[in-house]
Amino acid sequence: MLMTGFPQYQPRPARVFEWRVSAATQAVAASAPVHPAPPSYNQAVHIMCGRAQKAAGINAPSWLGAVFEIPGAVDLDAMGAAFLDWINRHDTLRSGFRQDMSRFMVPAEDISLDLHDLGEQPTTEGLLALLQDRFNEATDPSTWPCTVTGVLQREDSSTVYVMFDHSNTDGLSMGMLASEIEELYRARLEQREAKVRDAGSFVDFCVRERTENNAELDELSIRRWTNFVRSGDGQLSTFPLDLGVTPGQLYPQISEFYSILDAGTAARFEKACKELGGGMFPGLVAAIAMTFQELGGIDEYRTVMPVHTRNSTDLAATLGWLINVVPLELQLEGARDFGEIMRRARAATKESFALGKVPLGKVAVQLADMFQTNKRDMFSMISYMDFRIMPNSEKHREQDFRAIGAVSQADEPHLWFNRTHEELYMWTRYPETATSASVLNSVVARITAILSAVATGVNVPVRERQSTLLVG
């Protein structure tokens, strides 16, 4: 699965069909009683921040979703039934929040969908304008539902699209979408039972997240986060290089996609990392840290990284925001080469992953007085996902299966590294300034050079600082 921003998506002209919940379903939702499950920590922070930004006049859509191809024109009745089956499988799609953040739930038997014909769009530009308007409007987290489903209908190949507000999904959830929805569609066409895994319950997870406690782990997590925030002068993490960002100012967000390594080179890199005492992810972290050390002169690499919270088998196929973030501190001083930094990265990431079971939202309550930030983006982060583990991932290229994220405003960059059967690539979103593009290009070029050299068997030595890109 490719992960890109909306500007990288260029669909062919098509006729647009969309399924929306019926007026009857909306009426049930409006009168639904309070459901006892609280929002997850992520949901609570995300929705409340979204409301505050909206009240301040900040336009910052936070939708993300996926698109994939199905050969030929789709059967609209079968696809509508498949979308209904899919919504009823995943309880997060049937639940929403009132103004006081209490949850409500619409019973599966009360969900019905109406088909809307949005017309033929003869140009890609017109189609993109329509889709962006619909995605922005239909995924507003202050409304229910905040998910939109549809089809770009063509005779030779049709595109299925599903977009959500972030409160309902994460990267792994999107990685399962194409396989699941296509199977539900084929089952409807063939009038058989769909072969899909049990979906589990994200709403039940929200309850467990709030009620399960591990005093020892909670204490460890609070201590680690306290030290991390203190060492960052009240910040969670900032990009290590100067992008020309003025504190407190928001900038238009740029989305860029970079191919880093082809599949063969990625495999050789991973093999070389194992021979040096590490692995794929520690090796990637080491290359990123070495790059920032060379370009910015840092002695310690500080960042935040996401970890999944699918810690029980019942959540393996669950749709929801099952992600936490953990701090990473990697000491670079005195290291002589890539292998040494990677072995340090292996130990540091293992230590960080141990904190993944304690939600940052839970810890943040204890650390609120320490935060000293006026940034919209609470942190700059790096992420790595191996999409080869997703169901039917070998079909992703054939399906042109891709995740798409909204682009809005920013003051920090985020780097997503993803591996597919074809390549290792990086997607980034960063604030647009006079120098940010050239800085990011320099970063990507050096990371790529380090990874490529290691793949050939070179244990890359640490170089002297190469420029003056240190963060201001």
C-alpha positions as CSV (number, residue, x, y, z in Angstrom):
1,M,0.0,0.0,0.0
2,L,1.3,3.4,-0.9
3,M,0.7,6.2,1.6
4,T,0.6,9.7,0.1
5,G,-1.0,13.1,0.6
6,F,-4.0,14.2,-1.4
7,P,-1.9,16.3,-3.8
8,Q,-0.2,13.1,-5.0
9,Y,-3.5,11.5,-5.9
10,Q,-4.5,11.9,-9.6
11,P,-7.6,9.8,-10.4
12,R,-8.9,9.4,-13.9
13,P,-12.2,11.1,-14.8
14,A,-15.2,9.1,-13.6
15,R,-18.9,9.2,-12.5
16,V,-19.1,9.6,-8.8
17,F,-21.5,7.7,-6.6
18,E,-21.6,8.0,-2.8
19,W,-23.4,6.2,0.0
20,R,-24.7,8.3,2.9
21,V,-26.6,7.3,6.0
22,S,-30.4,7.8,5.5
23,A,-32.5,10.4,7.2
24,A,-34.1,7.6,9.3
25,T,-30.7,6.6,10.6
26,Q,-29.8,10.2,11.4
27,A,-33.0,10.4,13.4
28,V,-32.0,7.3,15.4
29,A,-28.6,8.8,16.0
30,A,-30.1,12.1,17.2
31,S,-32.2,10.3,19.9
32,A,-29.8,7.5,20.8
33,P,-29.1,7.2,24.6
34,V,-25.7,7.7,26.2
35,H,-23.4,4.7,25.7
36,P,-21.2,3.9,28.7
37,A,-18.0,3.6,26.7
38,P,-15.8,6.7,27.0
39,P,-13.8,8.0,24.1
40,S,-10.3,6.7,23.8
41,Y,-7.5,9.0,24.9
42,N,-6.6,9.7,21.3
43,Q,-10.2,10.4,20.4
44,A,-10.8,12.8,23.3
45,V,-7.6,14.9,22.6
46,H,-8.2,14.8,18.8
47,I,-11.9,15.9,18.9
48,M,-11.4,18.6,21.5
49,C,-8.4,20.0,19.7
50,G,-10.4,20.0,16.5
51,R,-13.2,21.9,18.1
52,A,-10.8,24.5,19.5
53,Q,-9.1,25.0,16.1
54,K,-12.5,25.3,14.4
55,A,-13.6,27.9,17.0
56,A,-10.3,29.8,16.3
57,G,-11.0,29.8,12.6
58,I,-8.2,27.4,11.8
59,N,-9.0,25.2,8.8
60,A,-7.2,21.9,9.5
61,P,-9.0,18.9,8.1
62,S,-7.7,15.7,9.6
63,W,-9.2,13.1,7.3
64,L,-7.4,10.0,6.0
65,G,-8.5,7.0,4.1
66,A,-7.9,4.7,1.2
67,V,-8.7,4.1,-2.4
68,F,-8.3,0.9,-4.5
69,E,-9.3,-0.3,-7.9
70,I,-11.9,-3.0,-8.9
71,P,-11.9,-4.2,-12.5
72,G,-14.8,-3.0,-14.6
73,A,-17.9,-1.1,-13.5
74,V,-19.1,-2.0,-10.0
75,D,-22.5,-3.4,-9.3
76,L,-23.9,-0.5,-7.2
77,D,-26.5,-2.6,-5.3
78,A,-23.8,-5.1,-4.3
79,M,-21.4,-2.4,-3.3
80,G,-24.0,-0.6,-1.3
81,A,-24.7,-3.8,0.6
82,A,-21.0,-4.4,1.1
83,F,-20.5,-1.0,2.6
84,L,-23.5,-1.6,4.9
85,D,-22.0,-4.9,6.0
86,W,-18.6,-3.2,6.6
87,I,-20.2,-0.4,8.7
88,N,-22.1,-3.0,10.8
89,R,-18.9,-5.0,11.4
90,H,-17.0,-2.1,13.0
91,D,-18.7,-0.4,16.0
92,T,-16.6,2.7,15.9
93,L,-18.4,3.7,12.6
94,R,-21.8,3.4,14.3
95,S,-20.8,5.5,17.3
96,G,-20.3,9.2,17.7
97,F,-19.9,11.9,20.4
98,R,-22.2,14.6,21.8
99,Q,-20.9,18.1,22.7
100,D,-20.1,16.9,26.2
101,M,-18.0,14.0,24.7
102,S,-20.5,11.4,25.8
103,R,-20.7,8.5,23.3
104,F,-23.8,7.3,21.5
105,M,-24.2,4.1,19.5
106,V,-26.6,3.4,16.6
107,P,-27.7,-0.3,16.5
108,A,-26.7,-2.2,13.4
109,E,-30.3,-2.9,12.5
110,D,-31.0,0.9,12.3
111,I,-28.2,1.7,9.8
112,S,-29.4,2.2,6.3
113,L,-27.6,3.9,3.4
114,D,-28.9,6.0,0.5
115,L,-27.1,6.1,-2.9
116,H,-26.3,9.6,-4.2
117,D,-25.3,10.2,-7.9
118,L,-22.8,13.1,-7.8
119,G,-22.5,13.1,-11.6
120,E,-19.9,12.6,-14.3
121,Q,-16.6,14.4,-13.7
122,P,-14.9,14.7,-17.1
123,T,-11.6,16.1,-15.8
124,T,-9.2,15.0,-13.1
125,E,-9.1,18.6,-11.8
126,G,-12.9,18.8,-11.5
127,L,-13.0,15.3,-9.9
128,L,-10.3,16.3,-7.3
129,A,-12.2,19.5,-6.4
130,L,-15.4,17.5,-5.8
131,L,-13.7,14.9,-3.8
132,Q,-11.8,17.3,-1.6
133,D,-15.0,19.2,-0.9
134,R,-16.8,16.0,0.0
135,F,-13.9,14.6,2.2
136,N,-13.6,17.9,4.1
137,E,-17.4,18.1,4.7
138,A,-18.2,14.5,5.3
139,T,-15.4,13.7,7.8
140,D,-15.9,16.6,10.2
141,P,-15.3,15.1,13.6
142,S,-18.0,17.3,15.1
143,T,-20.6,15.5,13.1
144,W,-21.9,12.0,12.7
145,P,-21.0,10.0,10.7
146,C,-17.5,11.3,10.0
147,T,-16.9,8.7,7.4
148,V,-17.6,8.8,3.6
149,T,-17.8,5.9,1.2
150,G,-18.1,6.0,-2.6
151,V,-17.1,4.8,-6.0
152,L,-15.5,6.5,-9.0
153,Q,-17.4,4.5,-11.7
154,R,-15.8,3.7,-15.0
155,E,-16.4,0.9,-17.6
156,D,-12.8,-0.5,-17.5
157,S,-11.9,0.0,-13.8
158,S,-13.6,1.6,-10.8
159,T,-12.2,3.2,-7.7
160,V,-13.5,2.5,-4.3
161,Y,-12.9,5.2,-1.8
162,V,-13.3,5.4,2.0
163,M,-12.3,8.4,4.0
164,F,-12.5,9.0,7.7
165,D,-11.8,11.5,10.4
166,H,-8.6,10.2,12.2
167,S,-10.7,9.5,15.3
168,N,-12.0,6.3,13.6
169,T,-8.9,4.8,12.0
170,D,-5.1,4.4,11.8
171,G,-2.5,3.2,9.3
172,L,-2.9,-0.5,10.1
173,S,-6.7,-0.2,9.8
174,M,-6.4,1.3,6.4
175,G,-4.0,-1.4,5.3
176,M,-6.8,-4.0,5.8
177,L,-9.5,-2.0,3.9
178,A,-9.0,-3.2,0.4
179,S,-9.0,-6.9,1.2
180,E,-12.0,-6.6,3.5
181,I,-14.3,-4.5,1.4
182,E,-13.5,-6.3,-1.8
183,E,-14.3,-9.6,-0.1
184,L,-17.6,-8.3,1.3
185,Y,-18.4,-7.0,-2.2
186,R,-17.6,-10.3,-3.9
187,A,-19.6,-12.2,-1.3
188,R,-22.6,-10.0,-2.1
189,L,-22.2,-10.5,-5.9
190,E,-21.9,-14.3,-5.5
191,Q,-24.6,-14.5,-2.8
192,R,-22.4,-16.3,-0.3
193,E,-21.0,-15.7,3.2
194,A,-18.0,-13.4,3.3
195,K,-14.7,-14.9,4.4
196,V,-13.5,-12.2,6.8
197,R,-12.0,-12.3,10.2
198,D,-13.9,-11.4,13.4
199,A,-13.7,-7.6,13.6
200,G,-13.4,-7.2,17.4
201,S,-14.6,-4.1,19.1
202,F,-12.8,-0.7,19.2
203,V,-15.5,0.6,21.5
204,D,-14.7,-2.2,24.0
205,F,-11.0,-1.3,23.6
206,C,-11.8,2.2,24.7
207,V,-13.3,0.9,27.9
208,R,-10.3,-1.4,28.6
209,E,-7.8,1.4,27.9
210,R,-9.4,3.5,30.7
211,T,-9.9,0.8,33.2
212,E,-6.8,-1.5,32.9
213,N,-3.9,-0.3,35.1
214,N,-0.4,-1.5,35.7
215,A,1.0,0.7,38.5
216,E,4.6,-0.3,37.9
217,L,4.4,0.4,34.1
218,D,2.5,3.6,34.7
219,E,5.2,4.9,37.0
220,L,7.9,3.9,34.6
221,S,6.1,5.6,31.7
222,I,5.5,8.8,33.7
223,R,9.2,8.9,34.7
224,R,10.4,8.4,31.2
225,W,8.1,11.0,29.7
226,T,9.0,13.5,32.5
227,N,12.7,13.1,31.7
228,F,12.0,13.4,28.0
229,V,9.9,16.6,28.3
230,R,12.4,18.1,30.8
231,S,15.4,17.4,28.5
232,G,13.5,19.0,25.6
233,D,12.8,22.2,27.6
234,G,9.1,21.6,27.8
235,Q,8.8,20.2,24.2
236,L,7.9,16.6,23.3
237,S,10.1,16.6,20.2
238,T,11.1,19.0,17.5
239,F,12.6,18.5,14.0
240,P,16.4,18.6,14.6
241,L,17.1,21.0,11.6
242,D,16.2,24.6,11.1
243,L,13.3,24.9,8.6
244,G,12.8,28.6,9.0
245,V,9.7,28.2,11.1
246,T,8.7,31.1,13.3
247,P,7.4,29.9,16.7
248,G,3.6,30.2,17.0
249,Q,3.1,30.6,13.3
250,L,1.3,28.0,11.0
251,Y,2.4,27.4,7.5
252,P,0.8,25.7,4.5
253,Q,1.5,22.0,4.6
254,I,3.6,20.3,1.9
255,S,3.2,16.6,1.1
256,E,6.0,14.7,-0.6
257,F,6.6,11.1,-1.6
258,Y,10.2,9.7,-2.0
259,S,11.2,6.2,-3.2
260,I,14.1,5.2,-1.0
261,L,15.1,1.6,-1.9
262,D,13.8,-1.0,-4.3
263,A,12.8,-4.3,-2.8
264,G,16.1,-6.1,-3.5
265,T,18.1,-3.3,-1.9
266,A,15.8,-3.1,1.1
267,A,16.3,-6.9,1.6
268,R,20.0,-6.6,1.4
269,F,20.0,-3.6,3.8
270,E,18.0,-5.7,6.3
271,K,20.4,-8.6,6.0
272,A,23.4,-6.3,6.5
273,C,21.7,-4.8,9.6
274,K,21.2,-8.3,11.1
275,E,24.8,-9.2,10.5
276,L,25.8,-6.0,12.3
277,G,23.7,-6.9,15.3
278,G,20.5,-5.0,14.5
279,G,17.5,-5.2,12.2
280,M,15.4,-3.2,9.7
281,F,13.9,-0.7,12.1
282,P,16.9,0.0,14.3
283,G,18.9,0.3,11.1
284,L,16.5,2.9,9.7
285,V,16.6,4.8,13.0
286,A,20.4,4.8,12.9
287,A,20.5,6.2,9.3
288,I,18.0,8.9,10.3
289,A,20.0,9.8,13.4
290,M,23.3,9.8,11.5
291,T,21.8,12.1,8.9
292,F,20.7,14.6,11.6
293,Q,24.1,14.3,13.3
294,E,25.9,15.1,10.1
295,L,23.6,17.9,8.9
296,G,22.9,19.5,12.3
297,G,25.7,18.5,14.7
298,I,23.4,16.9,17.3
299,D,24.8,14.5,20.0
300,E,21.5,13.0,20.8
301,Y,18.5,12.2,18.6
302,R,15.2,12.9,20.2
303,T,11.9,12.0,18.5
304,V,8.5,10.4,19.0
305,M,7.4,7.3,17.3
306,P,4.0,5.5,17.0
307,V,3.4,2.0,18.3
308,H,0.3,-0.1,17.8
309,T,-1.9,-1.1,20.7
310,R,-3.4,-4.2,19.2
311,N,-2.2,-6.2,22.2
312,S,-4.8,-8.9,22.1
313,T,-5.9,-11.3,19.3
314,D,-9.4,-10.0,19.2
315,L,-8.1,-6.6,17.9
316,A,-6.2,-8.0,15.0
317,A,-8.8,-7.0,12.4
318,T,-10.4,-4.1,14.3
319,L,-11.0,-0.8,12.6
320,G,-10.0,2.0,15.0
321,W,-7.3,4.3,16.2
322,L,-5.2,1.7,18.0
323,I,-2.0,3.7,18.2
324,N,0.1,5.2,21.0
325,V,3.2,7.2,20.8
326,V,6.4,6.7,22.8
327,P,9.6,8.8,23.3
328,L,12.9,7.9,21.8
329,E,16.3,9.2,22.9
330,L,19.3,7.9,21.1
331,Q,22.8,8.9,22.2
332,L,25.2,9.6,19.4
333,E,28.3,11.0,21.1
334,G,31.4,8.8,20.7
335,A,29.8,6.5,18.1
336,R,32.2,5.6,15.3
337,D,30.0,4.1,12.6
338,F,26.5,3.0,11.5
339,G,26.8,-0.4,13.2
340,E,27.5,1.1,16.6
341,I,24.7,3.6,16.3
342,M,22.3,0.9,15.1
343,R,23.1,-1.3,18.1
344,R,22.4,1.7,20.4
345,A,19.1,2.3,18.4
346,R,18.1,-1.3,18.9
347,A,18.4,-1.0,22.7
348,A,16.8,2.4,22.8
349,T,13.8,1.4,20.7
350,K,13.3,-1.8,22.7
351,E,13.2,0.4,25.9
352,S,10.7,2.8,24.2
353,F,8.4,0.1,23.0
354,A,8.0,-1.2,26.5
355,L,6.1,2.1,27.2
356,G,3.5,1.5,24.5
357,K,0.8,0.0,26.7
358,V,0.5,3.3,28.7
359,P,-1.4,5.9,26.7
360,L,0.3,9.2,26.2
361,G,-3.1,10.8,27.1
362,K,-3.0,9.2,30.5
363,V,0.6,10.4,31.1
364,A,-0.1,13.9,29.8
365,V,-2.5,14.6,32.7
366,Q,0.5,14.2,35.0
367,L,2.8,16.3,32.9
368,A,0.5,19.2,31.9
369,D,2.4,21.8,33.9
370,M,5.7,20.9,32.2
371,F,4.6,21.5,28.6
372,Q,6.0,24.7,27.2
373,T,4.7,24.9,23.6
374,N,2.7,27.1,21.3
375,K,2.8,24.7,18.4
376,R,-0.1,23.2,16.6
377,D,1.8,20.0,16.0
378,M,2.7,18.6,19.5
379,F,5.7,16.7,18.2
380,S,7.8,15.8,15.2
381,M,7.8,12.0,14.6
382,I,9.1,9.2,12.6
383,S,7.1,6.1,11.8
384,Y,7.8,2.7,10.1
385,M,5.3,0.2,8.9
386,D,5.8,-3.0,6.9
387,F,2.7,-3.3,4.7
388,R,3.8,-6.7,3.4
389,I,2.1,-8.2,6.5
390,M,-1.3,-6.9,5.5
391,P,-3.9,-9.4,4.1
392,N,-3.4,-9.9,0.3
393,S,-0.6,-7.4,0.3
394,E,0.8,-9.0,-2.9
395,K,-2.2,-7.6,-4.7
396,H,-1.8,-4.0,-3.5
397,R,0.1,-2.8,-6.6
398,E,-2.4,-4.4,-9.0
399,Q,-5.2,-2.8,-7.0
400,D,-3.4,0.6,-7.0
401,F,-4.2,0.5,-3.2
402,R,-3.1,3.6,-1.5
403,A,-3.8,5.5,1.7
404,I,-4.4,9.2,1.3
405,G,-4.1,11.9,3.9
406,A,-5.4,15.5,4.0
407,V,-3.0,18.4,3.7
408,S,-3.7,21.5,5.8
409,Q,-1.4,23.6,8.0
410,A,1.7,22.7,10.0
411,D,4.6,23.8,12.0
412,E,6.5,20.5,12.3
413,P,7.4,17.7,9.8
414,H,6.4,14.1,10.2
415,L,8.3,11.3,8.4
416,W,6.5,8.0,7.5
417,F,8.8,5.2,6.2
418,N,6.8,2.2,4.7
419,R,7.9,-1.1,3.2
420,T,6.0,-2.9,0.5
421,H,6.7,-5.8,-1.8
422,E,8.2,-3.4,-4.3
423,E,10.1,-0.8,-2.3
424,L,10.9,1.1,0.9
425,Y,9.5,4.7,0.5
426,M,9.1,7.8,2.6
427,W,6.0,10.1,2.8
428,T,6.4,13.4,4.6
429,R,4.3,16.3,5.4
430,Y,6.1,19.5,6.5
431,P,5.5,23.3,6.8
432,E,6.2,25.3,3.6
433,T,8.9,27.8,4.2
434,A,11.6,29.3,2.0
435,T,14.1,26.6,3.0
436,S,12.1,23.6,4.1
437,A,12.0,21.8,0.8
438,S,15.8,22.0,0.3
439,V,16.4,20.8,3.9
440,L,14.0,17.8,3.5
441,N,15.6,16.9,0.1
442,S,19.1,17.0,1.8
443,V,17.8,14.8,4.6
444,V,16.3,12.2,2.2
445,A,19.3,12.2,0.0
446,R,21.7,11.4,2.9
447,I,19.4,8.8,4.5
448,T,19.1,7.1,1.1
449,A,22.9,7.2,0.6
450,I,23.5,5.6,4.0
451,L,20.9,2.9,3.5
452,S,22.3,2.1,0.0
453,A,25.9,1.9,1.3
454,V,25.0,-0.4,4.1
455,A,23.1,-2.6,1.7
456,T,26.4,-3.2,-0.2
457,G,28.2,-4.2,3.0
458,V,29.7,-0.9,4.0
459,N,29.6,-0.1,7.7
460,V,29.3,3.6,7.1
461,P,31.6,5.7,9.3
462,V,30.3,8.8,11.2
463,R,31.2,11.9,9.3
464,E,32.0,15.4,10.6
465,R,29.2,17.9,10.6
466,Q,28.6,18.9,7.0
467,S,26.5,22.1,7.2
468,T,24.8,24.6,9.4
469,L,21.2,23.3,9.4
470,L,21.0,23.0,13.2
471,V,17.6,23.9,14.6
472,G,17.4,27.5,15.8
